[in-house]
Amino acid sequence: MKILLFKLLEVSRTWKRAIALMVDCTLIVIAFYLAHFLRQGNLDYWYNPLLLSTLAVTLLSTLIVWYRIGLYRTIIRYLDTNVLYLVATGTVISGAILVASNFLFAANIWRSIPLIYVILLYFMVTCSRLFVRELISNKNINDKDSVIIYGAGASGSQLCMALRSGAEFNPIAFVDDAPDIQGSFVAGVKVHHPSQLKKLVSQYNANKVLLAIPSCTQVQKKSIIRTVEALKVQVLTIPGSAELVSGKCKISELRNIAIEDLLGRDAVQPDQKLLNKCIRGKRVLVTGAGGSIGSELCRQIAELKPSSLVIFELSEFNLYNIEQELARAFPSITIKPILGSVLDSQLVNRVITQFDIQTIYHAAAYKHVPLVELNTVAGIRNNVWGTKILAEAAIANNIEHFVLISTDKAVRPTNVMGTSKRLAEMVLQSLAKKSEKTVFCMVRFGNVLGSSGSVVPLFQRQIQSGGPVTVTHREITRFFMTIPEAAQLVIQAGAMAEGGDVFVLDMGKPVKISDLAEKMILSMGLDVKSPENPDGAIEIVYSGLRPGEKLYEELLIGDNVEGTPHKRIMKANEAYLFEDELNTLLSSLDNALELGEMDKVREILINAKAGYNPQSSLQDLLWCQHNEPAVTNVTNLGTSKNQLIKAIN
């Protein structure tokens, strides 16, 4: 019987409607005669011509009405309360038709029979549809993954019903912190206390926990994830409230836990006045517009409705991608893509002049520590002279605001990249003293989640490929922030600048990278392989610090820091070089770079009052071609020094 029913579920939509009509026709006849039997105790007169005429008119009219009100356009697997209201309306109308037919044919039906008929018909039609829906839901239940839904509110209920009609997941239990609903049933599934989660996972062999709490804060979400991650089940979540309300996502679109959920940091509501000050109605230039931070700056700037947005990028591929994205998302904003390098002084000046730029966000930089160690000349040229050329062009063209995107690696740097960014800061600090119209500032922050150089996408790829996950040192820590939050704070910090300001973003507490790797493994339903757990799925391997890499990053050089109107933005008062001293330094550095004298470059950087304190020997590839320093662990790319040297020949 069940096999026959399943076969019927596979027929075309037209046949399904025809079957539904036949079933309803049968139910109307049964309800009609059953109402008579319940009221009169017998059916001796069932063949009475007047009664049959009344039934025929009622039957035909009811089916026509039900068809017109859309009862047969409903997909039963997605049956909800709206359909039940539709059935109620249809049965009441059918009862009214029965009363009218009785008067038309003078069938002398007892007055209470139409009421009994309506109640019976509603019950039978509703039960028939619920039965089919349940049959569909349980059709492939053995092939579905058993899952537990954390959160029995409106979102959890909707998710449960959506999953039941799907082919992937079978929701077997709810877990919720609210004591008033614990022990009750939501969408036919029992709600349990969170303390029973471990028992439920074991009892039902559940391998996934679905978080259906889109409105909870990041801190609350982190606490819940911490409770779940020890159970060795995969944690998935539904989209956030804003995405659901906007219609961009559906409740059933499950996602892996975002890394920001593991960190548990809530963003602060932005100050709209600060966001608008340097952007709304102005002509804005973003360099490095195709990078992680640069592209997010472009998105947020476009939302603030500038007069025009010039996106400046060295990579043709990255420029194309961000230009296409902005053109689709913001068709009313004038987007001008410029392909080129900030080292091209003539191009930079022409762009600023011809597009009459008012605000500049300078995000173009080489930021990958090991690669800049291997390519010292390119790193210093781009990061220091690129900033200098752009800043001097800004002064020459009376730009209103100039914001440099800096890094925490500029604080007491142990690598060339960090030192070059600190020198770029010093260039702006010096120029700010002689600039009358252009307000210069720099914004310093740590790692952003999901950037091209972030460990997060690397860890995700390594986990998906079966491991191992590589961490450079067991004790290494880093500051983390989401890209949207960082870009938003950069814009607000730039609006608060008075000239030469060094702004530092509050990144929260530093995160231990080994802990982050472990959390990511656990959140994907896997366990960590270790001496204590040799049967674990993913191993964490410690490869050793790379050249120029620090165990701990810092955001402040000294203790001289003050607050700002924004709780996540601080202002540092740090030493700088006067113009003559800076020019002398840059001149000697330029000569050493021109001649490729990396030993002299290092000496100049050490004496530059930038706080440079190298922790390894020279790593520059071209320098190493003719010099033999004691190099160990050149990069973490699995490439020996000799292989790297061969690669450039």
C-alpha positions as CSV (number, residue, x, y, z in Angstrom):
1,M,0.0,0.0,0.0
2,K,2.8,2.4,1.0
3,I,4.7,1.6,-2.2
4,L,1.6,2.4,-4.3
5,L,1.2,5.7,-2.5
6,F,4.8,6.6,-3.1
7,K,4.3,5.8,-6.8
8,L,1.3,8.1,-6.9
9,L,3.5,10.9,-5.4
10,E,5.8,10.6,-8.5
11,V,3.1,11.3,-11.1
12,S,2.8,14.6,-12.9
13,R,1.2,17.7,-11.3
14,T,-1.9,17.4,-13.5
15,W,-2.5,13.8,-12.4
16,K,-1.9,14.8,-8.7
17,R,-4.7,17.4,-9.0
18,A,-7.0,14.9,-10.6
19,I,-6.4,12.4,-7.8
20,A,-7.0,15.2,-5.2
21,L,-10.3,16.0,-6.9
22,M,-11.4,12.4,-6.8
23,V,-10.4,12.0,-3.1
24,D,-12.3,15.2,-2.2
25,C,-15.3,14.0,-4.2
26,T,-15.3,10.8,-2.1
27,L,-14.8,12.7,1.1
28,I,-17.8,15.0,0.3
29,V,-20.1,12.0,-0.3
30,I,-18.9,10.3,2.9
31,A,-19.3,13.5,5.0
32,F,-22.8,14.0,3.6
33,Y,-24.1,10.6,4.5
34,L,-22.2,10.3,7.7
35,A,-23.8,13.6,8.9
36,H,-27.2,12.1,8.2
37,F,-26.3,8.9,10.0
38,L,-24.9,10.7,13.1
39,R,-28.0,12.9,13.3
40,Q,-30.8,10.4,12.4
41,G,-29.2,7.0,13.3
42,N,-29.9,5.4,10.0
43,L,-29.6,5.8,6.2
44,D,-32.8,4.1,5.1
45,Y,-33.5,6.8,2.6
46,W,-30.0,7.3,1.0
47,Y,-31.4,6.7,-2.5
48,N,-34.1,9.4,-2.2
49,P,-34.1,11.3,-5.5
50,L,-34.4,14.7,-3.8
51,L,-31.5,13.8,-1.5
52,L,-29.3,12.6,-4.4
53,S,-30.1,15.8,-6.3
54,T,-29.1,17.9,-3.3
55,L,-25.8,15.9,-3.0
56,A,-25.1,16.2,-6.7
57,V,-25.4,20.0,-6.7
58,T,-23.5,20.3,-3.5
59,L,-20.7,18.0,-4.8
60,L,-20.3,19.7,-8.2
61,S,-20.6,23.3,-6.8
62,T,-18.1,22.6,-3.9
63,L,-15.4,21.2,-6.3
64,I,-15.8,24.2,-8.6
65,V,-15.5,26.6,-5.7
66,W,-12.5,24.8,-4.2
67,Y,-10.8,24.8,-7.6
68,R,-11.5,28.6,-8.0
69,I,-10.2,29.5,-4.6
70,G,-6.9,27.7,-5.3
71,L,-7.2,24.7,-3.0
72,Y,-5.7,22.5,-5.8
73,R,-2.8,24.8,-6.6
74,T,-1.3,24.2,-3.1
75,I,1.8,21.9,-3.0
76,I,1.0,19.5,-0.1
77,R,4.6,19.0,0.9
78,Y,4.7,22.7,1.8
79,L,1.3,22.7,3.6
80,D,1.0,25.4,6.2
81,T,-1.6,27.2,8.3
82,N,-2.7,29.3,5.3
83,V,-3.9,26.2,3.6
84,L,-5.9,25.1,6.6
85,Y,-7.6,28.5,6.6
86,L,-8.4,27.9,2.9
87,V,-9.9,24.5,3.7
88,A,-12.0,26.0,6.4
89,T,-13.3,28.6,4.0
90,G,-14.0,26.0,1.4
91,T,-15.9,23.7,3.8
92,V,-18.1,26.6,5.1
93,I,-19.0,27.6,1.6
94,S,-19.8,23.9,0.9
95,G,-22.1,23.9,3.9
96,A,-23.8,27.0,2.6
97,I,-24.3,25.3,-0.8
98,L,-25.8,22.3,0.9
99,V,-28.3,24.6,2.7
100,A,-29.2,26.3,-0.6
101,S,-29.6,23.0,-2.4
102,N,-31.9,21.7,0.4
103,F,-34.2,24.6,-0.1
104,L,-33.9,24.3,-3.9
105,F,-35.0,20.7,-4.0
106,A,-37.1,20.7,-0.8
107,A,-35.2,17.7,0.4
108,N,-36.2,18.4,4.0
109,I,-32.8,17.9,5.5
110,W,-32.6,18.5,9.2
111,R,-31.2,21.9,10.1
112,S,-28.3,20.5,12.2
113,I,-27.0,18.2,9.4
114,P,-25.2,21.0,7.4
115,L,-23.3,22.0,10.5
116,I,-22.3,18.4,11.2
117,Y,-21.4,18.0,7.5
118,V,-19.1,21.1,7.6
119,I,-17.3,19.8,10.7
120,L,-16.8,16.3,9.3
121,L,-15.7,17.6,5.9
122,Y,-13.2,20.0,7.3
123,F,-11.7,17.2,9.5
124,M,-11.5,14.7,6.7
125,V,-10.0,17.0,4.1
126,T,-7.5,18.4,6.5
127,C,-6.4,15.0,7.8
128,S,-6.1,13.7,4.2
129,R,-3.7,16.5,3.3
130,L,-1.7,16.2,6.6
131,F,-1.4,12.5,6.0
132,V,0.0,13.0,2.5
133,R,2.4,15.7,3.8
134,E,3.6,13.3,6.6
135,L,4.0,10.6,4.0
136,I,6.2,12.8,1.8
137,S,8.2,14.0,4.8
138,N,8.9,10.4,5.9
139,K,9.4,9.0,2.4
140,N,13.3,9.1,2.6
141,I,13.7,9.6,6.3
142,N,16.3,6.8,6.5
143,D,18.4,8.5,3.9
144,K,18.3,11.9,5.8
145,D,20.9,13.1,8.3
146,S,19.5,13.4,11.8
147,V,19.9,17.0,13.0
148,I,19.2,19.0,16.1
149,I,17.9,22.5,15.9
150,Y,19.2,25.0,18.5
151,G,16.4,27.6,18.9
152,A,12.7,26.8,18.9
153,G,11.5,30.2,18.1
154,A,9.9,31.4,14.8
155,S,13.0,30.8,12.8
156,G,13.5,27.4,14.3
157,S,9.9,26.4,13.5
158,Q,10.2,27.6,9.9
159,L,13.5,25.8,9.5
160,C,12.0,22.6,10.9
161,M,9.1,22.6,8.4
162,A,11.4,23.5,5.5
163,L,13.8,20.6,6.3
164,R,11.0,18.1,6.7
165,S,9.9,18.7,3.1
166,G,13.5,18.5,1.8
167,A,15.6,15.5,1.1
168,E,18.7,16.1,3.2
169,F,17.9,16.6,6.9
170,N,15.5,15.1,9.4
171,P,15.0,17.4,12.5
172,I,14.7,15.1,15.5
173,A,14.8,17.5,18.4
174,F,14.8,21.2,19.4
175,V,17.1,22.7,22.0
176,D,16.2,26.0,23.6
177,D,17.2,28.1,26.6
178,A,13.7,29.4,27.2
179,P,12.2,27.4,30.2
180,D,8.6,28.1,29.2
181,I,8.8,26.1,26.0
182,Q,11.0,23.2,27.2
183,G,9.1,19.9,27.1
184,S,6.5,21.2,24.6
185,F,6.3,20.4,20.9
186,V,7.1,22.9,18.1
187,A,6.2,21.8,14.5
188,G,5.7,18.3,16.0
189,V,9.2,18.1,17.4
190,K,10.0,18.1,21.2
191,V,11.9,21.0,22.8
192,H,14.7,20.0,25.2
193,H,17.0,21.9,27.7
194,P,20.5,22.6,26.3
195,S,22.0,20.3,29.1
196,Q,20.4,17.4,27.2
197,L,22.2,18.1,24.0
198,K,25.0,15.6,24.5
199,K,22.4,12.8,25.3
200,L,20.4,13.7,22.2
201,V,23.4,13.6,19.9
202,S,24.2,10.1,21.2
203,Q,20.6,8.9,21.3
204,Y,19.7,9.9,17.7
205,N,23.2,9.6,16.2
206,A,22.9,13.2,15.1
207,N,25.9,14.6,13.2
208,K,24.8,18.2,12.9
209,V,23.5,21.0,15.1
210,L,21.7,23.8,13.3
211,L,21.7,27.2,14.9
212,A,18.3,28.9,14.3
213,I,18.8,32.1,16.3
214,P,19.5,34.8,13.7
215,S,18.9,37.7,16.0
216,C,21.3,36.7,18.8
217,T,24.5,38.6,19.4
218,Q,28.0,37.4,18.4
219,V,28.8,37.0,22.1
220,Q,25.7,34.8,22.7
221,K,26.5,32.8,19.5
222,K,30.1,32.2,20.6
223,S,28.8,30.9,24.0
224,I,26.4,28.5,22.2
225,I,29.1,27.3,19.8
226,R,31.5,26.6,22.7
227,T,28.8,24.4,24.2
228,V,28.3,22.5,21.0
229,E,31.8,22.2,19.6
230,A,32.9,19.6,22.2
231,L,30.3,17.1,20.9
232,K,32.2,16.5,17.6
233,V,29.2,17.5,15.5
234,Q,29.2,19.9,12.6
235,V,27.6,23.3,13.5
236,L,25.6,25.1,10.7
237,T,23.7,28.3,11.0
238,I,20.9,30.0,9.1
239,P,21.4,33.5,7.6
240,G,21.1,36.6,9.8
241,S,18.0,38.5,10.4
242,A,18.9,41.4,8.0
243,E,19.4,38.9,5.1
244,L,16.1,37.1,5.9
245,V,14.1,40.3,6.1
246,S,15.7,41.7,2.9
247,G,14.8,38.5,1.0
248,K,18.4,37.9,0.0
249,C,18.4,34.5,1.7
250,K,15.9,31.8,2.7
251,I,15.5,30.3,6.2
252,S,16.6,26.9,4.8
253,E,19.9,28.1,3.4
254,L,22.3,26.6,5.9
255,R,25.9,27.7,6.2
256,N,29.0,26.7,8.0
257,I,29.7,28.7,11.1
258,A,31.4,31.9,10.1
259,I,34.8,32.6,11.8
260,E,33.4,35.8,13.4
261,D,30.9,33.6,15.2
262,L,33.8,31.6,16.8
263,L,35.5,34.9,17.9
264,G,32.3,36.3,19.3
265,R,32.8,40.0,18.8
266,D,29.8,42.3,18.3
267,A,30.2,45.3,16.0
268,V,29.5,48.8,17.3
269,Q,26.7,50.8,15.7
270,P,28.4,53.3,13.3
271,D,28.1,57.1,13.6
272,Q,26.3,58.1,10.4
273,K,27.7,61.7,10.6
274,L,31.3,60.3,10.6
275,L,30.5,58.0,7.7
276,N,29.1,60.8,5.6
277,K,31.6,63.5,6.3
278,C,34.3,62.7,3.8
279,I,32.2,60.8,1.3
280,R,28.6,61.8,0.7
281,G,28.4,64.0,-2.5
282,K,32.3,64.0,-2.8
283,R,34.7,62.7,-5.4
284,V,36.5,59.8,-3.8
285,L,39.7,57.8,-4.8
286,V,40.5,54.4,-3.4
287,T,43.9,52.9,-4.2
288,G,44.3,49.1,-4.0
289,A,40.6,49.0,-4.7
290,G,40.7,45.3,-5.7
291,G,42.2,44.1,-2.5
292,S,40.5,42.7,0.6
293,I,40.2,46.0,2.5
294,G,40.2,48.2,-0.7
295,S,37.2,46.4,-2.2
296,E,35.2,46.6,1.0
297,L,36.0,50.3,1.3
298,C,34.6,50.7,-2.2
299,R,31.4,48.9,-1.3
300,Q,30.8,50.9,1.8
301,I,31.7,54.2,0.1
302,A,29.3,53.5,-2.8
303,E,26.5,52.9,-0.3
304,L,27.2,56.4,1.1
305,K,26.5,58.0,-2.3
306,P,29.7,59.8,-3.3
307,S,29.5,62.1,-6.3
308,S,31.9,59.7,-8.1
309,L,34.2,56.9,-7.1
310,V,37.6,56.3,-8.7
311,I,38.9,52.8,-8.2
312,F,42.7,52.6,-8.7
313,E,44.3,49.1,-8.9
314,L,47.5,47.5,-10.2
315,S,45.9,44.1,-10.9
316,E,43.8,44.0,-14.0
317,F,41.8,40.9,-12.8
318,N,41.0,42.5,-9.4
319,L,40.1,45.8,-10.9
320,Y,37.7,44.1,-13.4
321,N,36.0,42.1,-10.6
322,I,35.4,45.1,-8.3
323,E,34.3,47.3,-11.1
324,Q,31.7,44.8,-12.3
325,E,30.5,44.2,-8.8
326,L,30.0,47.9,-8.1
327,A,28.4,48.5,-11.4
328,R,25.8,45.8,-10.7
329,A,25.2,46.8,-7.1
330,F,25.3,50.6,-7.4
331,P,24.1,51.5,-11.0
332,S,23.4,55.1,-9.9
333,I,27.0,55.8,-8.8
334,T,29.7,56.9,-11.3
335,I,32.5,54.4,-11.1
336,K,35.8,55.1,-12.8
337,P,38.3,52.2,-13.0
338,I,42.0,53.2,-13.3
339,L,44.6,50.5,-14.0
340,G,48.1,51.5,-12.8
341,S,50.6,51.8,-10.0
342,V,50.9,54.4,-7.3
343,L,54.6,54.5,-8.2
344,D,53.6,56.2,-11.5
345,S,53.8,59.8,-10.4
346,Q,52.5,61.3,-13.6
347,L,49.5,58.9,-13.7
348,V,48.6,59.6,-10.0
349,N,48.7,63.4,-10.6
350,R,46.6,63.2,-13.7
351,V,43.9,61.0,-12.0
352,I,43.7,63.4,-9.0
353,T,43.6,66.5,-11.3
354,Q,41.3,65.3,-14.0
355,F,38.7,63.7,-11.7
356,D,39.0,66.6,-9.2
357,I,39.4,64.2,-6.2
358,Q,38.5,65.4,-2.7
359,T,39.1,62.3,-0.5
360,I,41.7,59.6,-0.8
361,Y,41.8,56.2,0.9
362,H,45.2,54.7,0.3
363,A,44.9,50.9,0.7
364,A,47.5,49.9,-2.0
365,A,50.3,48.0,-0.4
366,Y,52.3,44.8,-0.4
367,K,51.3,43.2,2.9
368,H,52.4,39.5,2.8
369,V,55.2,39.3,5.3
370,P,57.3,36.4,3.9
371,L,56.9,37.6,0.3
372,V,58.1,41.1,1.1
373,E,61.1,39.6,3.0
374,L,62.0,37.8,-0.3
375,N,61.3,40.9,-2.4
376,T,62.6,43.8,-0.3
377,V,63.0,46.3,-3.1
378,A,59.5,46.0,-4.5
379,G,58.0,46.0,-1.0
380,I,59.7,49.1,0.2
381,R,59.3,51.0,-3.1
382,N,55.5,50.3,-3.2
383,N,54.8,50.8,0.4
384,V,57.0,53.9,1.1
385,W,57.4,55.7,-2.2
386,G,53.9,54.8,-3.4
387,T,52.6,56.5,-0.3
388,K,55.0,59.5,-0.7
389,I,54.1,60.0,-4.3
390,L,50.3,59.9,-3.6
391,A,50.6,62.1,-0.5
392,E,52.6,64.8,-2.4
393,A,50.1,64.7,-5.2
394,A,47.4,65.2,-2.6
395,I,49.1,68.3,-1.2
396,A,49.7,69.7,-4.7
397,N,46.1,69.3,-5.6
398,N,44.6,70.5,-2.3
399,I,42.9,67.2,-1.5
400,E,40.7,67.5,1.6
401,H,41.3,64.2,3.3
402,F,44.0,61.5,2.9
403,V,43.6,58.2,4.9
404,L,46.4,55.6,4.9
405,I,45.5,52.0,5.7
406,S,48.3,50.9,8.0
407,T,48.9,47.7,10.0
408,D,49.7,46.4,13.5
409,K,53.0,45.0,12.0
410,A,54.2,48.6,11.8
411,V,54.6,48.6,15.6
412,R,58.2,47.5,16.7
413,P,58.5,45.6,13.4
414,T,60.6,42.5,13.0
415,N,60.1,42.4,9.2
416,V,60.5,44.5,6.1
417,M,56.8,44.8,5.4
418,G,56.0,46.2,8.9
419,T,59.0,48.6,8.7
420,S,57.9,49.9,5.3
421,K,54.5,50.6,6.6
422,R,55.9,52.4,9.6
423,L,58.0,54.5,7.2
424,A,54.9,55.2,5.2
425,E,53.2,56.5,8.4
426,M,56.3,58.7,9.1
427,V,56.1,60.1,5.6
428,L,52.5,61.2,6.3
429,Q,53.3,62.5,9.7
430,S,56.1,64.7,8.3
431,L,53.9,65.9,5.3
432,A,51.0,66.7,7.7
433,K,53.2,69.4,9.4
434,K,53.6,71.4,6.2
435,S,50.2,70.7,4.7
436,E,47.8,73.6,4.9
437,K,44.7,72.1,3.3
438,T,45.1,68.3,3.2
439,V,44.3,66.5,6.4
440,F,46.4,63.4,6.7
441,C,45.8,60.4,9.0
442,M,46.6,56.8,9.2
443,V,44.5,53.9,10.6
444,R,46.3,51.0,12.2
445,F,44.7,47.6,12.8
446,G,45.5,43.9,12.7
447,N,44.3,40.9,10.6
448,V,41.0,41.0,8.8
449,L,39.0,37.8,8.5
450,G,38.9,36.3,5.0
451,S,41.5,38.5,3.5
452,S,43.8,37.1,0.8
453,G,46.6,36.7,3.3
454,S,44.5,35.5,6.2
455,V,45.1,32.1,7.9
456,V,41.3,31.5,7.9
457,P,40.8,30.5,4.2
458,L,44.1,28.5,4.4
459,F,42.8,26.5,7.4
460,Q,39.4,25.9,5.7
461,R,41.2,24.5,2.6
462,Q,43.4,22.3,4.7
463,I,40.5,21.0,6.8
464,Q,38.4,20.2,3.7
465,S,41.3,18.4,2.1
466,G,41.8,16.2,5.2
467,G,44.6,18.1,6.9
468,P,47.0,18.6,8.4
469,V,46.4,22.2,9.5
470,T,49.7,24.1,9.7
471,V,50.3,26.6,12.4
472,T,53.7,28.3,12.7
473,H,54.0,28.3,16.5
474,R,52.0,26.8,19.4
475,E,51.9,30.2,21.2
476,I,51.4,32.6,18.3
477,T,48.5,35.1,18.6
478,R,46.9,37.7,16.3
479,F,44.3,40.4,16.5
480,F,41.3,39.7,14.2
481,M,38.4,41.9,12.8
482,T,35.9,41.4,10.1
483,I,36.6,43.2,6.8
484,P,33.3,45.1,6.9
485,E,33.9,46.3,10.4
486,A,37.4,47.3,9.7
487,A,36.4,49.3,6.6
488,Q,33.6,51.0,8.4
489,L,35.9,52.1,11.3
490,V,38.5,53.3,8.8
491,I,36.0,55.7,7.2
492,Q,34.8,56.9,10.6
493,A,38.4,57.4,11.9
494,G,39.3,59.4,8.8
495,A,36.4,61.7,9.4
496,M,37.8,62.5,12.9
497,A,41.3,63.4,11.7
498,E,42.8,66.8,12.4
499,G,46.2,66.3,10.7
500,G,48.9,63.7,11.2
501,D,46.7,61.5,13.4
502,V,47.6,57.9,14.1
503,F,44.3,56.1,14.8
504,V,44.3,52.6,16.3
505,L,41.3,50.3,16.1
506,D,40.2,48.4,19.1
507,M,40.6,44.8,17.9
508,G,39.5,43.2,21.2
509,K,41.6,40.4,22.7
510,P,44.3,38.7,20.7
511,V,43.4,35.2,19.5
512,K,45.7,32.2,19.8
513,I,46.0,30.8,16.3
514,S,46.3,27.2,17.6
515,D,43.0,27.6,19.4
516,L,41.4,29.1,16.3
517,A,42.5,26.1,14.2
518,E,41.1,23.7,16.8
519,K,37.7,25.6,16.9
520,M,37.5,25.5,13.1
521,I,38.1,21.8,13.1
522,L,35.5,21.1,15.8
523,S,32.9,23.3,14.2
524,M,33.0,21.2,11.1
525,G,32.1,18.1,13.0
526,L,35.7,16.7,13.1
527,D,38.1,16.1,16.0
528,V,41.7,17.0,16.4
529,K,44.3,14.3,16.0
530,S,46.9,14.4,18.9
531,P,48.9,12.0,21.1
532,E,45.9,11.9,23.4
533,N,43.5,11.2,20.5
534,P,45.4,9.3,17.8
535,D,42.2,8.4,16.0
536,G,41.3,12.1,15.4
537,A,40.5,13.3,11.9
538,I,42.7,16.4,11.5
539,E,46.2,17.0,12.8
540,I,47.6,20.4,13.7
541,V,51.2,20.6,12.7
542,Y,53.6,23.3,14.0
543,S,56.0,24.4,11.3
544,G,58.0,27.1,13.0
545,L,58.0,30.9,12.8
546,R,58.7,32.3,9.3
547,P,61.3,35.0,8.7
548,G,60.1,38.3,10.1
549,E,57.2,36.8,11.9
550,K,56.4,37.8,15.5
551,L,54.7,35.7,18.2
552,Y,52.6,38.7,19.3
553,E,51.5,41.7,17.4
554,E,51.0,45.1,19.0
555,L,48.9,48.2,18.0
556,L,50.7,50.9,20.0
557,I,54.4,51.9,20.0
558,G,54.1,53.7,23.3
559,D,51.6,54.2,26.1
560,N,50.6,57.7,25.0
561,V,47.1,57.0,23.7
562,E,43.8,58.8,24.1
563,G,40.2,58.0,23.3
564,T,38.0,59.4,20.6
565,P,34.2,59.9,20.3
566,H,34.0,56.4,19.0
567,K,34.5,53.6,21.5
568,R,36.4,51.3,19.0
569,I,38.8,54.0,17.8
570,M,41.8,55.2,19.7
571,K,44.3,57.9,18.9
572,A,48.0,57.4,19.4
573,N,50.5,60.2,19.9
574,E,53.8,58.9,18.5
575,A,57.2,60.3,17.5
576,Y,57.9,61.3,14.0
577,L,60.8,62.6,11.9
578,F,61.1,66.2,10.7
579,E,61.1,66.8,7.0
580,D,64.9,67.2,6.6
581,E,65.7,64.1,8.6
582,L,63.1,62.1,6.7
583,N,64.4,63.3,3.3
584,T,68.0,62.3,4.3
585,L,66.8,58.9,5.3
586,L,64.8,58.3,2.2
587,S,67.6,59.5,-0.1
588,S,70.1,57.1,1.4
589,L,67.5,54.3,1.3
590,D,66.8,55.0,-2.3
591,N,70.4,54.8,-3.3
592,A,70.9,51.5,-1.5
593,L,67.8,50.0,-3.1
594,E,68.9,51.3,-6.5
595,L,72.2,49.4,-6.1
596,G,70.6,46.3,-4.6
597,E,72.7,46.6,-1.5
598,M,70.4,44.8,0.9
599,D,72.9,44.7,3.7
600,K,73.0,48.5,3.6
601,V,69.2,48.7,3.3
602,R,68.9,46.6,6.4
603,E,71.4,48.9,8.3
604,I,69.5,52.0,7.2
605,L,66.1,50.5,8.3
606,I,67.6,49.6,11.7
607,N,68.8,53.1,12.2
608,A,65.7,54.8,10.9
609,K,63.9,55.2,14.2
610,A,61.1,53.0,12.9
611,G,61.8,50.4,15.6
612,Y,63.0,47.7,13.2
613,N,64.5,44.7,15.0
614,P,65.1,41.9,12.5
615,Q,64.9,38.3,13.9
616,S,66.5,36.5,10.9
617,S,69.2,36.9,8.3
618,L,68.6,38.6,5.0
619,Q,66.1,36.7,2.9
620,D,65.9,38.8,-0.3
621,L,66.1,36.4,-3.2
622,L,68.2,38.5,-5.5
623,W,70.6,39.3,-2.7
624,C,70.8,35.6,-1.8
625,Q,71.7,34.7,-5.4
626,H,75.2,36.0,-4.8
627,N,75.4,35.9,-1.1
628,E,75.2,32.9,1.2
629,P,73.6,33.8,4.5
630,A,72.7,31.0,6.9
631,V,69.1,30.7,5.8
632,T,66.7,28.3,7.5
633,N,63.0,28.0,6.9
634,V,62.9,30.6,4.2
635,T,59.1,30.4,3.8
636,N,56.3,28.2,4.9
637,L,55.6,27.2,1.3
638,G,57.5,24.0,1.4
639,T,60.2,25.4,-0.8
640,S,63.9,25.3,-0.1
641,K,66.3,28.2,-0.5
642,N,68.0,26.7,-3.6
643,Q,64.6,25.9,-5.2
644,L,63.5,29.5,-4.7
645,I,66.8,30.8,-6.2
646,K,66.3,28.5,-9.2
647,A,62.7,29.8,-9.6
648,I,63.9,33.3,-10.5
649,N,66.6,32.3,-13.0
